[in-house]
Amino acid sequence: MSNVLILGANGGIARIAIDLFLNETDVQLTLYLRNSRRLRNIDSNRVRIIEGDVMDIEKLKEVMIGQDVVYANLAGNLEPMAKNIVEAMNATGVKRLIWISSMGIYDEVPGEKYGSILEPYRRSATIIEESDLDYTILRPGWFTNKDEIDYETTQKGEPFKGHEVSRKSVAALVVKLATSPELEVRRSLGVNKPVR
């Protein structure tokens, strides 16, 4: 049984991933977020909820002790967040990181140039790629709320294939990666719904 730490546990993908983890796996979850009142009632003896900020490096190190996988589902000032997460993981010996980013950070979407809006995503991905962690960066397309698990992936350097993907699909991929830690290590994956 593994221990998974979810940073930004109230995010749209994270909330779906929590349900999938609880319904389809036996992992122990630690949910880390700034305001625990925002989480709906999660009734499980496999969940521990901790209020905290990713920018609080000492608290972050404390919560990482004993974790097997860190799944970061964050928004905001991503570059210093990525630095703190890498530092805390290095300090506590946790190696496996799943990081949600955005499509377009490598100009890999045919016909699209997203420019400076993606700069924080690019810089945070670079920090993670330059670490010695066993990371997987996910670069999903535009999110839909469709109740479906239907996705394909592309590797860094390959053109992105579609433009959208359901939150549930990304959450399912997160659960798959967290429970099969040997998959897609040190890879950056584009994630989209196949265009049929």
C-alpha positions, 0 to 999 in steps of 0.5 A, a space after each residue: 500500500 502506498 502513500 500519496 500526497 496531493 498538493 492543491 487537493 481542492 483543484 478540479 482534477 484533484 477532487 476527481 482523482 481523490 474519488 478514483 483513488 478511494 474507489 479503485 485503489 488501496 492507497 493512503 491519501 494526504 490532502 494538502 491545501 490552504 483551506 480545508 473547509 473547501 473540501 467536501 466531506 471525505 469520509 474515509 479512514 485512508 485520508 488525512 487532511 492537512 492545511 498548509 501552503 506549498 510556500 511554507 517549506 518547513 511544513 511541506 517537508 514535514 508533510 512529505 515524510 513517509 510519502 511515496 508519491 507527490 501529485 501537485 495540482 497547483 495554480 498561481 506562482 508556479 515557479 517558486 512552488 516548483 522550487 519548494 517542492 523539489 527542495 522538500 522532496 530532496 530533503 525527505 528522499 521522496 522521488 516520485 512527482 506527478 506535476 500538472 502543467 499545460 499544453 503549449 509549454 514547448 510550442 508543441 501545439 500545431 498552429 498555436 503560439 501561446 506566448 507569455 501566458 504560459 511562461 510560469 508553466 514553462 519555467 516550473 517545468 524546467 525546474 522539475 526537468 532539471 531536478 533528479 526526481 522521478 517526475 512525470 509532467 502532464 500537459 493536458 489540453 483545455 478541460 471539459 467536465 465530460 464524464 468520460 475517461 478517453 485520452 491519448 498521450 504524446 511525448 515531449 518533442 511530439 506535436 500535440 494531437 487534440 485540443 481538449 480532454 476531460 478532467 476525469 481523463 487526466 485524473 485517471 492518468 494521475 491515478 495510473 501513474 501514482 499506482 504504477 510508479 515505473 511508468 513514464 518516469 522523467 517524461 513530459 506527456 501531452 494529454 488529449 482526447 483522441 480526435 476521431 
